[in-house]
Each structure stands twice: as structure tokens, then as C-alpha cells.
Amino acid sequence: MSAPPRLPDTLQVFERGWLSANNVLLFDGGEATLVDSGYVTHAGQTVALVRAALDGRQLGRLINTHSHSDHIGGNASVQRSFGCTITVPVGMAQAVRHWDEAALLLSTAAQHGERFEADATLAPGDRFVAGELEWQAIAAPGHDMDALAYYNAERRILMSGDALWRDGFGILFADVLGTGDGLGEARRTLEGIGRLAVDVVIPGHGAPFTEFDDALERAFARLQAFEADGARMARNAIRACVTFKLLDVRSMALDDLPRHLDETPLYREANQRFLGLDPEALASWLVKELERAGVARRQGAQLEIC
């Protein structure tokens, strides 16, 4: 296993797990920029991590990679705590302005977020300085159609959000919900990222890594598998989002699970479009999958996160 990548002294990564996305804190003298803020129930932890790392410096700006709840959930708390501005990808600005919980996938996936106001936007091609480095905003649709990745050519660093992880990428919601061509956009995003000179990737989840070519190969293989089998893509989405829910609430009543799957638009659409199971059969499959993967276990009448 390779050693952890060496990052500039002006850049600090808080690796948060899966309920909250990673946060990246970048220092410019007495001021700092934060990229992504985690999930709403972890907002207090995000604020505490940032406050300790600032060590008396000012947080001037919070920038998001995309609109999903595990990346924007702490925005309001961070802004209240530090008085920073909030910058979002231009494509998500309208959904934030009107707090469209369906467009932000909050109501769609039975997730939560605290409303905030965006002060500025970034579009593909825009540049900004943070951590004494110049970053270029790169369009990264697929997982989120309006997502941006941030690239520094000088140090060959890519903040990839959920467009590229060490072992894959984020759920392709547009295909699962039938609202767009996430598969095609994800392929174009990976191809575009692959043309960059990258030494270090800071993903939205998981540790920063240097194995860029290997990660791309894994991502393309996963994409090809989803292109060949939509049901596999739908099962992945259901399994991942229910795991996310369990990470938040810690347990769910087994008797309530079929109804939850049928009432939540993401699960209902994924099931209707690709699986065709009744809610009870879907719940039974899901519980067995989560137990097999060591993610959750049955405790009496409850399904609990491991």
C-alpha cells in the first residue's frame, strides 16, 4: 500500500467517512477557504473541526462541489459560526435560492438539510485562489449533473468531489430516477478528468490518494457494469442510500422498511424502473444484502447499523 500523499502545508483534509463528505480547509495567511461542509447532523462536529484548525484565523469562504446533502448539510451552521460567504456551482444556484428539496434530492432520498443562502457561484472554467494555489472549476456531471471538481495544475491536485473515488464514484441518480443520462455524463467526466495531469486526488469520501490511473480504471469498469445492467445500478443506489440513512438514524424498524422503500421516491422509482419487486420482497432482499456486507444486523424487530 502506498504512503499517504504529501499535500501542501496550506491545505488540510478532514476525512469524514460516508455520512459526511470530506472537508478541505485551505489557508491564505490569516484567512481560509473550506470546501464542502458535511451532513446536517454532523454540523456541530464540522464547526468544531474547522474552528480548531483555523487556530484564530478567519474563515472567509465556503465552496461546495455539488448539491447533495452530505456536502451542503453543514453550510448554514458553518456560515452562522464563522460569518463566511457561501459559493455554489452555478447549476445548483436556483435550487438553493428556492430551496427546492426535490431538486436537491432531500425529499427524493428522505434526507435532511438546513436552508442556506448562496452568495456567489462558480461555473466551469472559473478560477479562484485558495491555499496559495490557483484552482480551476471543472464540469463533473454524472453523480450530480451540476457538480464541479477543482483542479490545481501547478501541484497536480484534483478535488474530485463524488465524480471519482479510489474505488468508483457516486450514485448515478439521473439514470435511477429516469431524469437524465448520468451514465453518459459520468463517462464524459471520467474521460475529461483522465486528460488532466494528476498526482493527488482528494475525493469527496475516503482518503486522498495517488493511484490516479488505477482509480480511473476501476471507475470505468464500474461504469461499464452499470451500462450493461441497469438493475445492478439500481440495487447499488438503494443499498447505498439506505446505508446512508442507517448511518444517520442508527436503526430502523423492520416492519416499517417496506413502507419506507415504497414511499421514498428514489427507492420507488429505482424499483419500478429496474427491479419490479413488491415492497416486502425489496425489503427482504435489502436486509439480506446489508447483513451479508456486514453493514447492518437484525436486532429483534430492528435493523441496526454495524
C-alpha positions in Angstrom: 0.0 0.0 0.0 1.4 3.4 -1.0 2.3 6.1 1.6 -0.2 8.9 2.2 0.2 11.6 -0.4 2.2 14.7 0.5 -0.1 17.7 0.4 0.8 21.4 0.6 1.2 22.9 4.1 -1.6 25.3 3.1 -4.1 22.5 2.7 -5.7 20.3 5.3 -8.2 17.4 4.7 -10.7 16.2 7.2 -11.6 12.7 6.2 -15.2 12.2 7.5 -16.5 8.8 6.3 -19.7 8.4 4.4 -22.5 10.3 6.2 -20.5 13.5 5.9 -18.3 14.2 2.9 -14.7 15.2 3.4 -13.9 18.8 4.2 -10.9 20.6 2.7 -9.5 23.6 4.5 -7.1 25.9 2.6 -5.1 28.7 4.2 -4.1 32.0 2.7 -2.3 33.9 5.5 -4.9 34.9 8.1 -7.9 33.8 6.0 -9.1 30.3 5.0 -11.5 28.6 2.5 -13.5 25.5 3.3 -14.6 23.1 0.5 -17.8 21.2 1.5 -19.4 21.1 4.9 -20.7 17.6 5.6 -24.2 16.3 6.6 -26.6 18.4 8.8 -26.5 16.1 11.8 -22.7 16.4 11.8 -22.7 20.2 11.5 -21.5 20.7 15.1 -18.6 18.4 14.5 -17.7 20.2 11.3 -17.7 23.5 13.1 -15.5 22.1 15.8 -13.0 20.7 13.4 -12.8 23.9 11.4 -12.5 26.1 14.5 -9.6 24.0 15.9 -7.8 24.0 12.5 -8.3 27.8 12.0 -6.4 28.5 15.2 -7.6 32.1 15.3 -7.6 32.7 11.5 -10.8 33.8 9.7 -12.9 31.5 7.5 -13.8 33.8 4.6 -15.4 31.5 2.2 -17.2 28.1 1.9 -17.3 26.5 -1.5 -19.4 23.4 -2.5 -18.5 20.8 -5.1 -22.2 19.9 -5.6 -25.7 20.0 -4.1 -26.1 16.7 -2.2 -26.9 16.7 1.5 -23.6 15.2 2.7 -21.7 18.1 1.1 -24.0 21.1 1.9 -25.7 20.0 5.1 -23.4 22.0 7.4 -23.4 25.2 5.2 -25.9 27.1 7.4 -24.1 26.2 10.6 -20.7 27.0 9.3 -21.9 30.4 8.0 -23.5 31.2 11.3 -20.4 30.2 13.2 -17.8 32.0 11.1 -19.6 34.6 9.1 -18.2 33.3 5.8 -19.7 33.6 2.3 -21.0 30.6 0.5 -20.2 29.8 -3.1 -22.0 27.0 -5.0 -21.8 25.6 -8.6 -23.8 27.8 -10.8 -26.1 24.9 -11.9 -27.4 24.4 -8.3 -28.0 28.1 -7.5 -31.7 28.1 -8.4 -32.5 25.1 -6.4 -30.8 26.7 -3.4 -32.5 30.0 -4.0 -35.9 28.4 -3.9 -34.9 25.6 -1.6 -36.2 23.0 -3.9 -35.9 19.9 -1.8 -36.7 17.6 -4.7 -34.0 19.1 -6.9 -31.6 18.9 -4.0 -32.5 15.2 -3.6 -33.5 15.9 0.0 -37.2 14.8 -0.2 -36.3 12.4 -3.1 -34.0 10.4 -0.9 -35.6 11.0 2.5 -32.6 13.1 3.6 -32.3 16.4 5.5 -30.6 19.7 5.1 -30.8 23.2 6.7 -31.7 26.0 4.3 -28.9 28.5 3.5 -28.4 31.3 1.0 -25.7 31.3 -1.6 -23.6 34.5 -2.0 -21.8 33.6 -5.2 -21.5 30.9 -7.9 -18.7 29.1 -9.8 -19.1 28.0 -13.4 -16.9 25.5 -15.4 -13.7 27.3 -16.3 -13.8 29.8 -13.5 -10.7 30.1 -11.4 -10.1 31.1 -7.8 -7.2 31.2 -5.3 -7.3 29.1 -2.1 -4.4 27.7 -0.1 -2.0 29.9 -2.1 -2.8 27.9 -5.2 -5.0 28.7 -8.2 -7.9 26.2 -8.8 -9.9 25.8 -11.9 -13.5 24.7 -11.8 -14.0 21.6 -14.0 -17.5 20.4 -15.0 -18.1 17.0 -13.5 -21.7 15.8 -14.2 -22.9 12.3 -13.7 -23.4 11.7 -10.0 -24.8 15.3 -9.8 -25.4 17.0 -13.2 -24.2 20.4 -11.9 -21.2 19.1 -10.0 -17.8 20.7 -10.2 -14.3 19.4 -9.5 -11.5 21.7 -8.6 -8.0 21.3 -10.2 -4.7 22.9 -9.4 -2.3 22.4 -12.4 0.8 23.6 -10.5 0.7 20.8 -7.8 -1.4 18.5 -10.0 -4.1 18.2 -7.3 -7.7 17.3 -8.1 -10.5 17.8 -5.6 -12.9 15.4 -7.3 -16.0 15.5 -5.1 -18.0 12.4 -5.9 -17.0 12.2 -9.6 -14.0 10.0 -8.8 -13.2 7.9 -5.7 -10.4 5.5 -5.1 -12.9 2.7 -5.9 -15.6 4.2 -8.0 -17.9 7.2 -7.9 -21.2 8.4 -6.5 -24.6 7.1 -7.3 -25.9 8.0 -10.8 -29.2 9.4 -9.6 -30.4 10.7 -13.0 -30.4 7.2 -14.5 -32.0 5.6 -11.4 -34.7 8.2 -11.4 -35.1 8.4 -15.2 -34.4 12.2 -15.3 -31.3 12.2 -17.4 -28.2 10.4 -18.9 -26.0 10.1 -15.9 -24.1 7.2 -17.4 -23.2 9.2 -20.5 -22.2 12.3 -18.5 -20.2 10.2 -16.0 -18.3 8.6 -18.9 -17.5 12.0 -20.4 -16.5 13.3 -16.9 -14.1 10.5 -16.4 -12.7 10.9 -19.9 -12.1 14.6 -19.2 -10.6 14.0 -15.8 -8.3 11.4 -17.4 -6.8 14.0 -19.7 -5.6 16.0 -16.7 -2.1 15.7 -15.2 -2.9 14.5 -11.6 -0.6 13.4 -8.9 -3.0 13.6 -5.9 -6.8 13.1 -5.8 -8.8 14.5 -2.8 -12.1 12.6 -3.2 -15.4 13.5 -1.6 -15.2 10.3 0.5 -12.2 8.3 1.5 -8.5 9.2 2.0 -6.6 11.3 -0.6 -4.7 9.0 -3.0 -2.1 9.0 -5.7 -3.2 5.9 -7.7 -4.9 8.1 -10.2 -4.7 5.7 -13.2 -5.8 2.7 -11.2 -8.8 4.7 -9.8 -9.8 5.7 -13.3 -9.6 2.1 -14.5 -11.8 0.9 -11.6 -14.3 3.7 -12.3 -14.6 2.9 -16.0 -15.1 -0.8 -15.1 -17.9 0.1 -12.7 -19.5 2.4 -15.3 -19.3 -0.4 -17.9 -21.0 -2.8 -15.5 -23.8 -0.3 -14.8 -24.2 0.3 -18.6 -24.6 -3.4 -19.1 -27.0 -4.0 -16.2 -29.4 -1.2 -15.0 -30.7 -3.4 -12.2 -27.2 -3.6 -10.7 -27.0 0.2 -10.8 -30.5 0.4 -9.1 -29.6 -2.1 -6.4 -26.4 -0.2 -5.7 -28.3 3.1 -5.3 -30.9 1.5 -2.9 -28.2 -0.3 -0.9 -26.0 2.8 -0.6 -28.8 5.3 0.3 -30.4 3.0 2.9 -26.9 2.6 4.4 -26.6 6.4 4.5 -30.0 6.6 6.3 -28.9 4.0 8.8 -25.7 5.9 9.5 -27.9 8.8 10.4 -30.7 7.2 12.4 -28.7 4.2 13.6 -31.7 1.8 13.5 -35.0 1.3 11.7 -38.0 -0.9 12.5 -38.0 -3.9 10.2 -41.8 -3.7 9.9 -41.5 -0.1 8.7 -38.9 -0.8 6.0 -41.2 -1.9 3.1 -43.4 1.2 3.6 -40.3 3.4 3.7 -38.9 1.9 0.5 -42.3 2.4 -1.2 -42.9 6.0 0.0 -39.4 7.3 -0.8 -39.3 8.5 -4.4 -35.7 7.3 -5.0 -36.4 3.7 -3.9 -39.8 3.5 -5.5 -38.6 4.8 -8.9 -35.5 2.6 -8.8 -37.6 -0.5 -8.0 -40.3 0.3 -10.6 -37.8 1.1 -13.4 -35.3 -1.8 -12.9 -36.4 -4.4 -10.3 -40.2 -4.8 -10.3 -40.4 -6.2 -6.7 -43.2 -5.7 -4.3 -42.1 -3.6 -1.2 -41.9 -6.6 1.1 -39.7 -8.5 -1.4 -37.4 -5.5 -1.9 -37.1 -5.0 1.9 -36.3 -8.7 2.3 -33.6 -8.6 -0.3 -32.1 -5.4 1.1 -31.9 -6.7 4.7 -30.0 -9.8 3.5 -27.7 -7.7 1.4 -26.8 -5.3 4.2 -26.3 -8.3 6.6 -24.1 -10.1 4.0 -22.0 -7.0 3.6 -21.6 -6.5 7.3 -23.3 -3.1 7.1 -26.3 -3.8 9.3 -27.7 -6.6 11.5 -31.1 -7.6 12.8 -31.6 -7.0 16.5 -35.1 -8.2 17.4 -37.6 -6.0 15.4 -34.9 -3.5 14.4 -32.3 -3.2 11.7 -29.2 -1.6 13.2 -26.1 -0.2 11.6 -23.0 -2.3 12.4 
